[in-house]
Amino acid sequence: MAAPLRDCATLRPVDASISLTYLAAAVIVPPTSLIVLALAGLWLARRRRAAGATLAACSLVALLVLSLPVVAFSLMGRLEPPPLAGTRAVGDARAIVVLGGGVARGAPDWGGDTLGVFTLQRVRYGARLAKVTRLPVLVTGAGPLNGRPGEAALMRDALEQEFGVPVRWFDERARTTAGNAREAAALLRAAGIGHVVLVTSAFHVPRARRAFEQAGLQVVAAPTGYVGYVGDAGAAFEWTHLVPGGDALRVSYLALREMAARLMYRVVDRQ
């Protein structure tokens, strides 16, 4: 395994903590909340048949609606901004920041932990931009946990060993988007940099951009991993989008979770 660059700035990880975002996603955001309501309706029907049946039926109908691709893509499309308008759009940015998006733990084909789908999309796009613009790269993600490799370390190794892109700054201290923004801004300010290209999933861009701007950075968004975008390059509507499915329900969940996270970021100071 190749060693990191000697000038690669690193921050130590902090203890893991439960994110309010993911706690809310597990309890409040569908499908869990709708399933709970449906069960509550069935229980209520034992005493108040009409009210209970109505609650259960409405919950199941809502679950079905969220399972429709046309609904899922519509929800996701509300979050996804237009793509980067060519590499010239980076303007005066002086660094590329690639945000982590999850780790696939215990992947048997890789013999252990590896990058999750969202993180791999971001790393690949960040590598492409870095090769074209020749801007230095900062990666930021969660640190090691229980002796297992950290997200940021896996991102760095993939960029350097698989994509041939050196990583200049490396942060594995924060575990939330707002924390990533603060730690990245501290590293970049020390290098005299305040204008960056921010690479993350398209649905994550609005919240991430706001967090990095609040941290004092000027941001050019570089979205990747589109799902619901309906611009010139977006997928056209098909009749199969009216057929419910598990993949669509997952997309709806991701969109609703991100919307909940954006709301929380407006009312709660994230660490």
C-alpha positions in Angstrom: 0.0 0.0 0.0 1.5 3.3 -1.1 2.4 5.8 1.6 0.6 9.1 1.7 2.4 12.3 0.5 4.8 13.8 3.0 3.1 17.1 2.9 -0.3 15.6 3.4 -2.0 17.5 6.3 -3.9 15.2 8.7 -6.1 15.7 11.7 -6.8 13.0 14.3 -10.2 11.4 14.4 -12.6 12.1 17.2 -14.9 9.7 19.0 -18.0 8.6 17.0 -21.3 10.0 18.0 -24.9 9.4 16.8 -25.9 11.9 14.1 -29.2 13.6 14.6 -29.7 13.3 10.8 -29.5 9.5 10.8 -31.4 9.1 14.0 -34.3 11.1 12.4 -33.9 9.2 9.2 -34.3 5.9 11.0 -37.4 6.9 13.0 -39.2 9.7 11.2 -38.4 9.4 7.5 -40.4 6.9 5.5 -40.7 3.9 5.1 -40.2 3.3 8.9 -42.6 5.9 10.0 -45.3 4.8 7.5 -44.9 1.2 8.6 -45.3 2.2 12.3 -48.4 4.3 11.4 -49.9 1.3 9.6 -49.3 -1.0 12.5 -50.8 1.7 14.9 -53.8 1.9 12.6 -54.4 -1.9 12.8 -54.1 -1.7 16.6 -56.5 1.3 16.8 -59.0 -0.5 14.5 -59.7 -2.9 17.4 -61.4 -0.1 19.3 -62.2 2.5 16.6 -62.5 0.5 13.4 -63.1 3.4 11.0 -60.3 5.6 12.3 -57.8 2.7 12.5 -58.6 1.4 9.1 -58.3 4.9 7.6 -54.9 5.4 9.3 -53.5 2.1 8.1 -54.9 2.5 4.6 -53.4 6.0 4.2 -50.0 4.8 5.5 -49.9 2.0 3.0 -51.1 4.2 0.1 -48.3 6.7 1.0 -45.8 3.8 1.0 -47.0 2.7 -2.4 -46.7 6.3 -3.8 -43.2 6.6 -2.6 -42.3 3.3 -4.3 -43.2 4.8 -7.7 -40.1 5.8 -9.7 -41.9 8.9 -11.1 -42.4 10.1 -7.5 -38.9 9.1 -6.4 -37.2 10.9 -9.3 -39.4 14.0 -8.7 -38.4 14.2 -5.1 -34.7 13.8 -5.9 -34.9 16.2 -8.8 -35.9 18.9 -6.3 -32.6 18.6 -4.6 -30.2 18.2 -7.6 -28.7 21.3 -9.1 -27.5 21.5 -12.7 -24.1 19.9 -13.4 -20.8 21.8 -13.5 -20.8 23.7 -16.8 -17.4 22.3 -18.0 -14.0 22.6 -16.3 -13.7 26.3 -17.1 -16.6 26.8 -14.6 -14.2 26.2 -11.7 -13.1 29.8 -12.2 -10.6 31.0 -9.6 -10.9 27.9 -7.4 -7.6 26.8 -6.0 -8.4 23.4 -4.6 -10.8 20.5 -5.0 -12.6 19.1 -1.9 -14.0 15.6 -2.2 -16.6 14.7 0.5 -17.0 11.1 1.8 -20.3 9.4 1.3 -20.1 6.1 3.2 -18.1 2.9 3.4 -19.0 -0.7 2.3 -17.9 -2.6 5.4 -16.6 -6.2 5.0 -16.9 -6.3 1.2 -16.0 -10.0 0.4 -14.7 -9.2 -3.1 -12.3 -6.6 -1.7 -11.3 -8.7 1.3 -12.5 -6.1 3.7 -13.8 -2.5 3.8 -13.9 -0.4 0.6 -15.6 2.7 -0.7 -19.4 2.9 -0.7 -21.2 3.7 -3.9 -21.7 7.4 -3.2 -18.1 7.8 -2.1 -16.7 6.0 -5.2 -18.8 8.3 -7.4 -17.4 11.3 -5.7 -13.8 10.1 -5.8 -14.0 9.2 -9.5 -15.4 12.6 -10.4 -12.9 14.4 -8.2 -10.1 12.5 -9.9 -11.3 13.5 -13.3 -11.5 17.2 -12.3 -8.1 17.1 -10.6 -6.4 15.6 -13.8 -8.0 18.3 -16.0 -7.6 21.3 -13.7 -4.4 20.2 -12.0 -5.7 21.6 -8.7 -4.6 20.1 -5.4 -7.1 17.7 -3.7 -8.4 17.6 -0.1 -10.4 14.6 1.0 -12.6 14.6 4.1 -14.5 11.8 5.7 -15.0 9.8 8.8 -12.0 8.4 10.6 -11.1 4.8 11.8 -13.7 3.1 13.9 -13.1 0.0 16.1 -9.8 -0.6 14.4 -11.3 -0.6 10.9 -10.0 1.7 8.1 -11.5 5.2 8.0 -13.5 6.6 5.1 -11.0 9.4 4.4 -8.1 6.9 4.3 -9.9 4.7 1.8 -10.7 7.7 -0.3 -7.0 8.8 -0.3 -5.8 5.4 -1.2 -8.2 5.1 -4.1 -7.3 8.4 -5.5 -3.6 7.8 -5.3 -3.3 4.1 -6.1 -6.2 3.6 -8.5 -6.7 7.0 -10.2 -3.1 8.3 -9.9 -4.2 11.6 -8.2 -2.1 12.8 -5.3 -4.0 14.0 -2.1 -2.5 17.1 -0.5 -4.8 17.5 2.4 -6.4 14.7 4.4 -9.1 15.1 7.1 -10.7 12.3 9.1 -11.8 14.3 12.2 -15.4 15.2 11.4 -18.4 12.9 11.0 -21.0 15.3 9.7 -21.1 17.5 6.6 -20.9 20.7 8.8 -17.9 19.2 10.6 -16.3 18.3 7.3 -16.7 21.9 6.2 -15.2 23.4 9.3 -12.2 21.0 9.3 -11.5 21.4 5.6 -11.8 25.2 5.9 -9.2 25.2 8.7 -6.7 23.2 6.6 -7.3 25.3 3.5 -7.1 28.7 5.3 -3.7 27.6 6.6 -2.6 27.2 3.0 -4.1 30.6 2.0 -7.0 29.1 0.1 -10.5 30.3 0.3 -12.1 29.3 -3.0 -12.7 25.6 -3.8 -14.5 23.1 -6.0 -16.7 21.0 -3.9 -17.4 17.4 -5.1 -20.3 15.5 -3.7 -23.5 13.7 -4.7 -25.9 15.9 -6.6 -28.7 15.5 -4.0 -26.2 16.5 -1.2 -25.0 19.7 -2.9 -27.4 22.2 -1.5 -26.7 21.3 2.2 -23.0 20.8 1.6 -22.5 24.0 -0.2 -24.3 25.9 2.5 -22.2 24.3 5.2 -18.9 25.1 3.4 -20.0 28.7 2.7 -20.9 29.1 6.4 -17.4 27.9 7.2 -16.0 30.8 5.2 -15.2 29.2 1.8 -16.2 30.4 -1.6 -17.7 27.3 -3.4 -18.1 26.1 -6.9 -20.3 23.0 -6.7 -19.3 19.9 -8.8 -22.3 17.5 -8.4 -22.1 13.9 -9.4 -24.2 10.7 -9.2 -27.4 12.2 -10.5 -30.7 10.3 -10.0 -33.6 12.6 -10.7 -32.1 15.4 -12.8 -34.5 16.3 -15.7 -32.3 18.7 -17.7 -31.0 18.2 -21.3 -28.9 15.2 -20.2 -31.6 13.7 -17.9 -33.5 10.5 -18.6 -36.9 10.8 -20.4 -40.1 9.6 -18.8 -41.0 6.0 -19.4 -44.2 4.1 -18.6 -42.2 1.8 -16.3 -41.7 4.8 -14.0 -45.3 4.2 -12.9 -44.5 0.7 -11.6 -43.6 0.6 -7.9 -40.4 -1.0 -6.8 -37.9 -1.2 -4.0 -35.2 0.8 -5.8 -37.6 3.7 -6.1 -38.5 3.5 -2.5 -34.9 3.7 -1.6 -34.5 6.8 -3.8 -37.5 8.4 -2.1 -36.0 7.6 1.3 -32.7 9.2 0.4 -34.4 12.4 -0.9 -36.7 12.7 2.2 -33.7 12.0 4.5 -31.7 14.8 2.8 -34.7 17.1 3.1 -34.9 16.3 6.8 -31.2 16.9 7.2 -31.4 20.3 5.5 -34.1 21.3 7.9 -32.0 20.1 10.9 -29.0 22.0 9.6 -31.1 25.2 9.7 -32.1 24.8 13.4 -29.3 22.8 14.9 -25.6 23.6 15.1 -23.9 20.5 13.8 -20.6 19.2 15.2 
